[in-house]
Amino acid sequence: MTVLHNVRILDLKSSASAGELVDIEFSDTITAIRPSAEPDPSSAATVLPGLIDTHVHLKSRNALLAAVRSGLTTVIDLGTHPDSVVDGYRADAEVPAILSAGSAASAPGSTQIAVMGFPSESGVTGPEDAERFLDWRVANGVDLIKIIIEDPDATETPALDIPTLQAIVGGARKRGLLTVAHAVTAASFDRGLDAGVDVLTHIPFDRPLSKATFSRIVESGTLVSPTLVMVRAITDARLGEHADAAMELAIGNVSALLDGGATVIAGTDANETPFAPVPHGPSLHSELGYLVQAGMTGAEAIRAATSAAADAFGLSDRGRIVEGARADLIVVDGDPLTELSVLSSPAEVVVGGRRLV
């Protein structure tokens, strides 16, 4: 057993500053939380659940080590191939826990296949081909399904049609798997809603989302992972002097989602591509800053990367500090509710009971 001594647990549920000093005993799970045996009122150590990035792409081990140093204890991989790469990282005791979709579903001839090198098996030819794709993903041990939803009016890239999207979503649901959709325009958001996906990732910056779209998102309970840090990278790379305006529009769309009562979770699209790289780890702290800019409180932003993110992906064993939960913990010096930036340099990081920082 290992013990964190003389720490205060951040109360994210009530948005209150950390309270009494406690000792937290853990192995791979939290086994006991009790009043500190030797309380030191001068202690500034605050403990909170490990952070979850709901959108990453795996490539190098060094990137995952950087993620751990930034307090990430779980990452959701939404596009990595071959599956053996994911398997290798899952077996690595020094990196975050990984949930993975592996190869995303896209149309044959898509950018994913023709340019990014994803296997031809990831191309879905029509509704009747959905079962073949899903069987292939399940056989390779995936935890969820990623779908590329293109906007036929905005690009010449081949796009999956609505019946095919619906067949993939329906088949995934029968298998107990969540579906996460890549959707970067307002029209592709609507196509994702037509398909019935569980999570829309990215936030449109081509135009404001319509009131009807906001209503559909809230009524259906569809979750949104806006990856604003990736929007910043893409707009900077593509739009030049118009980048700031596009970013303002994207943040406005997130603000409207929050005002309407939608559930927004934290994700970055962390990747190591040369075109628009987003660093694993530090980018999640930038994302939390953008979510606060969009209207979240500090506590809400932290929940978006802890309990809300865990709930979104059915991870009932993490995202909260309670006895019996997985021991994914970070310790920071100070109170993140008054100074969010203290999260970016944790003093300690525990992943599944292993002290990695």
C-alpha positions as CSV (number, residue, x, y, z in Angstrom):
1,M,0.0,0.0,0.0
2,T,1.0,3.6,-0.7
3,V,-0.2,6.7,1.1
4,L,-0.5,10.3,0.1
5,H,-0.1,12.2,3.4
6,N,-1.5,15.6,4.4
7,V,-3.4,16.5,1.2
8,R,-6.7,18.3,0.5
9,I,-9.2,16.8,-1.9
10,L,-10.5,19.3,-4.4
11,D,-14.3,19.3,-4.2
12,L,-15.3,19.6,-7.9
13,K,-18.9,18.7,-7.2
14,S,-19.7,21.7,-5.1
15,S,-17.0,23.9,-6.7
16,A,-15.6,24.5,-3.2
17,S,-12.0,25.0,-2.3
18,A,-10.3,21.9,-0.9
19,G,-11.3,21.1,2.7
20,E,-9.8,19.0,5.5
21,L,-6.4,17.5,5.4
22,V,-6.5,13.7,4.7
23,D,-4.3,10.7,4.0
24,I,-5.2,8.6,1.0
25,E,-4.2,5.0,1.0
26,F,-4.1,3.2,-2.3
27,S,-2.8,0.2,-4.3
28,D,-4.2,0.0,-7.8
29,T,-7.5,1.4,-6.3
30,I,-8.1,3.9,-3.5
31,T,-8.5,1.7,-0.4
32,A,-9.0,4.4,2.4
33,I,-9.5,8.1,2.8
34,R,-9.1,9.2,6.4
35,P,-8.3,12.4,8.4
36,S,-4.6,13.1,8.3
37,A,-2.7,11.4,11.1
38,E,-0.3,14.4,11.4
39,P,-2.1,17.4,9.9
40,D,0.1,20.3,8.8
41,P,-2.2,23.3,8.2
42,S,0.5,25.0,6.1
43,S,0.3,22.3,3.4
44,A,-0.7,23.6,0.0
45,A,-0.9,20.1,-1.5
46,T,-4.2,19.5,-3.3
47,V,-5.2,16.2,-4.8
48,L,-7.7,15.7,-7.7
49,P,-8.6,12.9,-10.1
50,G,-6.2,12.3,-13.0
51,L,-7.0,14.2,-16.2
52,I,-8.6,12.5,-19.2
53,D,-8.0,13.7,-22.8
54,T,-10.9,12.6,-24.8
55,H,-9.2,12.9,-28.2
56,V,-5.6,11.9,-29.0
57,H,-3.7,10.1,-31.7
58,L,-0.8,7.8,-30.7
59,K,2.6,7.9,-32.3
60,S,5.6,8.2,-30.0
61,R,6.2,7.0,-26.4
62,N,7.9,10.3,-25.6
63,A,4.6,12.1,-26.3
64,L,2.7,9.8,-23.9
65,L,5.4,10.4,-21.2
66,A,4.9,14.2,-21.7
67,A,1.2,13.6,-21.2
68,V,1.8,11.9,-17.8
69,R,4.0,14.7,-16.7
70,S,1.1,17.1,-17.4
71,G,-1.2,15.0,-15.2
72,L,-3.0,12.9,-17.8
73,T,-3.8,9.5,-16.5
74,T,-6.2,8.3,-19.3
75,V,-6.3,9.1,-23.0
76,I,-8.9,8.3,-25.7
77,D,-7.2,7.3,-28.9
78,L,-9.3,8.2,-31.9
79,G,-7.2,7.2,-34.8
80,T,-4.1,5.0,-34.7
81,H,-2.9,2.2,-36.9
82,P,-1.8,-0.5,-36.9
83,D,-3.6,-1.9,-33.8
84,S,-0.3,-3.4,-32.7
85,V,0.9,0.1,-31.8
86,V,-2.0,0.5,-29.4
87,D,-1.4,-2.9,-27.9
88,G,2.2,-2.0,-27.3
89,Y,1.4,1.2,-25.4
90,R,-1.3,-0.6,-23.4
91,A,1.4,-2.9,-22.1
92,D,3.6,0.0,-21.1
93,A,3.4,0.7,-17.3
94,E,4.8,4.2,-17.6
95,V,2.2,5.8,-19.8
96,P,-1.5,6.8,-19.3
97,A,-4.3,4.2,-19.6
98,I,-5.6,4.0,-23.1
99,L,-9.0,3.5,-24.7
100,S,-8.8,3.1,-28.4
101,A,-10.9,3.1,-31.6
102,G,-7.9,2.3,-33.8
103,S,-8.8,2.9,-37.4
104,A,-11.8,5.2,-38.0
105,A,-14.6,4.3,-40.4
106,S,-14.5,6.5,-43.6
107,A,-15.5,6.3,-47.2
108,P,-13.3,4.4,-49.6
109,G,-10.8,6.9,-51.1
110,S,-11.1,9.2,-48.1
111,T,-8.3,11.4,-46.9
112,Q,-7.8,8.9,-44.0
113,I,-7.0,6.1,-46.4
114,A,-5.6,7.9,-49.5
115,V,-3.4,10.4,-47.7
116,M,-3.0,9.4,-44.1
117,G,-2.3,5.7,-44.8
118,F,-5.1,4.1,-42.8
119,P,-5.8,0.5,-44.0
120,S,-8.3,-0.1,-46.9
121,E,-10.3,-2.2,-44.4
122,S,-11.4,1.0,-42.7
123,G,-13.3,2.1,-45.9
124,V,-17.0,1.3,-45.6
125,T,-18.7,0.9,-49.0
126,G,-22.3,1.1,-47.8
127,P,-24.8,0.1,-45.1
128,E,-24.3,-3.5,-45.9
129,D,-20.6,-3.2,-45.3
130,A,-21.0,-1.8,-41.8
131,E,-21.1,-5.2,-40.1
132,R,-17.9,-6.2,-41.7
133,F,-16.1,-3.1,-40.5
134,L,-17.5,-3.4,-37.0
135,D,-16.5,-7.1,-36.8
136,W,-13.0,-6.2,-37.8
137,R,-12.7,-3.5,-35.1
138,V,-14.1,-5.7,-32.4
139,A,-11.7,-8.5,-33.4
140,N,-8.9,-6.1,-32.9
141,G,-10.0,-5.2,-29.3
142,V,-11.3,-1.7,-29.7
143,D,-13.1,0.1,-26.9
144,L,-15.2,2.4,-29.1
145,I,-15.9,3.3,-32.8
146,K,-14.6,6.4,-34.6
147,I,-16.4,7.7,-37.7
148,I,-15.3,10.3,-40.2
149,I,-18.2,12.4,-41.2
150,E,-17.4,14.6,-44.2
151,D,-19.5,17.5,-45.5
152,P,-20.1,16.8,-49.2
153,D,-20.9,20.5,-49.9
154,A,-17.6,21.6,-48.4
155,T,-15.1,19.1,-49.9
156,E,-14.6,16.7,-52.8
157,T,-13.4,14.1,-50.3
158,P,-15.6,11.0,-50.5
159,A,-18.2,10.9,-47.7
160,L,-20.1,8.2,-46.0
161,D,-23.9,8.7,-46.7
162,I,-26.5,8.9,-44.0
163,P,-27.7,5.3,-44.3
164,T,-24.2,4.0,-43.9
165,L,-23.5,6.3,-40.9
166,Q,-26.7,5.0,-39.3
167,A,-25.8,1.4,-40.0
168,I,-22.4,1.9,-38.3
169,V,-23.9,3.6,-35.3
170,G,-26.7,1.1,-34.9
171,G,-24.3,-1.8,-35.2
172,A,-21.9,-0.3,-32.7
173,R,-24.7,0.2,-30.3
174,K,-25.7,-3.4,-30.6
175,R,-22.2,-4.3,-29.6
176,G,-22.2,-2.0,-26.6
177,L,-19.7,0.4,-28.2
178,L,-19.9,4.2,-28.2
179,T,-19.5,6.1,-31.5
180,V,-17.4,9.3,-31.8
181,A,-17.7,11.3,-35.0
182,H,-15.1,13.6,-36.6
183,A,-17.2,16.5,-37.7
184,V,-15.6,19.9,-38.6
185,T,-18.4,21.9,-40.2
186,A,-21.9,22.9,-39.1
187,A,-23.4,20.6,-41.8
188,S,-21.3,17.7,-40.7
189,F,-22.6,18.2,-37.1
190,D,-26.1,17.9,-38.4
191,R,-25.1,14.7,-40.3
192,G,-23.7,13.3,-37.1
193,L,-27.0,14.0,-35.4
194,D,-28.9,12.4,-38.2
195,A,-26.7,9.3,-37.7
196,G,-27.3,9.2,-34.0
197,V,-23.6,9.3,-32.8
198,D,-22.8,9.5,-29.1
199,V,-20.0,12.1,-29.3
200,L,-19.3,14.9,-31.8
201,T,-15.6,15.8,-31.8
202,H,-14.3,19.2,-33.0
203,I,-16.4,22.4,-33.1
204,P,-17.4,24.0,-36.4
205,F,-15.7,27.3,-37.3
206,D,-17.3,27.8,-40.7
207,R,-20.5,29.3,-39.4
208,P,-22.6,29.5,-36.2
209,L,-24.5,26.4,-35.4
210,S,-28.2,26.9,-35.8
211,K,-30.7,27.0,-32.9
212,A,-32.2,23.7,-34.3
213,T,-28.8,22.1,-34.1
214,F,-28.3,23.2,-30.5
215,S,-31.7,21.9,-29.6
216,R,-31.0,18.5,-31.2
217,I,-27.7,18.2,-29.4
218,V,-29.3,18.9,-26.0
219,E,-32.5,16.8,-26.6
220,S,-30.5,13.8,-27.9
221,G,-27.9,14.0,-25.1
222,T,-25.1,14.0,-27.7
223,L,-21.8,15.0,-26.1
224,V,-19.4,17.4,-27.7
225,S,-15.6,17.4,-27.4
226,P,-14.7,20.7,-29.2
227,T,-10.9,20.4,-29.4
228,L,-10.5,24.2,-29.5
229,V,-6.7,23.9,-29.2
230,M,-6.8,22.0,-32.6
231,V,-9.1,24.6,-34.1
232,R,-6.5,27.1,-33.1
233,A,-3.8,25.1,-34.8
234,I,-5.8,24.5,-38.0
235,T,-7.0,28.1,-38.4
236,D,-3.4,29.4,-37.8
237,A,-2.2,27.0,-40.5
238,R,-4.9,27.6,-43.1
239,L,-6.5,31.0,-42.6
240,G,-3.8,33.5,-41.9
241,E,-5.2,36.9,-41.0
242,H,-8.7,35.3,-40.7
243,A,-7.7,32.9,-38.1
244,D,-8.7,35.0,-35.1
245,A,-12.2,35.5,-36.5
246,A,-12.6,31.8,-37.1
247,M,-11.4,31.0,-33.6
248,E,-13.8,33.6,-32.1
249,L,-16.7,31.9,-34.0
250,A,-15.6,28.5,-32.7
251,I,-15.5,29.7,-29.1
252,G,-18.9,31.3,-29.7
253,N,-20.4,27.9,-30.8
254,V,-19.0,26.3,-27.6
255,S,-20.5,29.2,-25.5
256,A,-23.9,28.7,-27.1
257,L,-23.7,24.9,-26.4
258,L,-22.9,25.6,-22.7
259,D,-25.7,28.2,-22.5
260,G,-28.1,25.7,-23.9
261,G,-27.2,23.0,-21.4
262,A,-25.2,20.7,-23.7
263,T,-22.5,18.5,-22.1
264,V,-19.0,19.6,-23.3
265,I,-16.0,17.5,-22.5
266,A,-12.3,18.2,-22.8
267,G,-10.3,16.9,-25.7
268,T,-7.4,18.2,-27.8
269,D,-6.8,16.1,-30.9
270,A,-3.2,15.8,-29.7
271,N,-1.0,14.6,-32.6
272,E,2.5,14.7,-34.0
273,T,1.8,15.6,-37.6
274,P,4.0,18.2,-39.2
275,F,1.0,20.2,-40.6
276,A,-0.8,21.1,-37.4
277,P,0.9,19.4,-34.4
278,V,-0.8,19.6,-31.0
279,P,1.4,18.5,-28.1
280,H,0.3,15.7,-25.9
281,G,-0.2,16.9,-22.3
282,P,0.3,20.7,-22.2
283,S,-2.4,21.1,-24.9
284,L,-5.1,19.8,-22.5
285,H,-4.3,22.7,-20.1
286,S,-4.7,25.1,-23.0
287,E,-8.0,23.4,-23.8
288,L,-9.2,24.0,-20.3
289,G,-8.3,27.7,-20.7
290,Y,-10.3,27.9,-23.9
291,L,-13.3,26.2,-22.1
292,V,-13.1,28.9,-19.4
293,Q,-13.0,31.5,-22.1
294,A,-16.2,30.0,-23.6
295,G,-18.0,30.3,-20.3
296,M,-17.1,27.4,-18.0
297,T,-16.0,28.0,-14.4
298,G,-12.7,26.6,-13.4
299,A,-14.4,23.7,-11.6
300,E,-16.6,23.0,-14.7
301,A,-13.5,22.9,-16.9
302,I,-11.7,20.5,-14.6
303,R,-14.9,18.3,-14.5
304,A,-14.8,18.3,-18.3
305,A,-11.4,16.6,-18.1
306,T,-12.2,14.3,-15.1
307,S,-15.7,13.2,-14.0
308,A,-17.6,14.3,-17.1
309,A,-15.0,12.8,-19.4
310,A,-15.1,9.5,-17.4
311,D,-18.9,9.5,-17.5
312,A,-18.9,10.1,-21.2
313,F,-16.9,7.0,-22.0
314,G,-18.5,4.8,-19.3
315,L,-15.4,4.8,-17.1
316,S,-17.2,4.4,-13.8
317,D,-13.9,3.5,-12.0
318,R,-12.2,6.8,-12.4
319,G,-12.8,10.6,-12.6
320,R,-13.6,10.9,-8.9
321,I,-11.7,10.4,-5.6
322,V,-13.7,7.9,-3.6
323,E,-12.8,4.6,-1.9
324,G,-12.9,1.8,-4.5
325,A,-12.1,4.0,-7.5
326,R,-9.0,3.4,-9.6
327,A,-6.0,5.2,-8.2
328,D,-5.6,7.8,-10.9
329,L,-4.5,10.9,-8.9
330,I,-2.6,14.1,-9.4
331,V,-1.2,16.3,-6.6
332,V,-0.6,20.1,-7.2
333,D,0.7,22.9,-5.1
334,G,-2.1,25.3,-4.6
335,D,-5.8,25.6,-5.4
336,P,-6.8,25.0,-9.1
337,L,-10.2,26.7,-8.5
338,T,-8.5,30.0,-7.8
339,E,-5.5,29.5,-10.2
340,L,-6.2,26.9,-12.9
341,S,-2.6,27.1,-14.2
342,V,-1.3,25.1,-11.2
343,L,-2.7,22.0,-12.9
344,S,-0.1,22.2,-15.6
345,S,2.8,21.3,-13.4
346,P,1.7,18.6,-11.0
347,A,4.0,17.6,-8.2
348,E,2.9,14.0,-8.3
349,V,1.0,11.8,-10.8
350,V,-0.4,8.4,-10.0
351,V,-1.7,6.1,-12.8
352,G,-3.5,3.0,-11.7
353,G,-1.7,3.1,-8.3
354,R,1.8,3.6,-9.9
355,R,3.6,6.8,-9.0
356,L,5.0,8.0,-12.3
357,V,5.9,11.6,-11.4
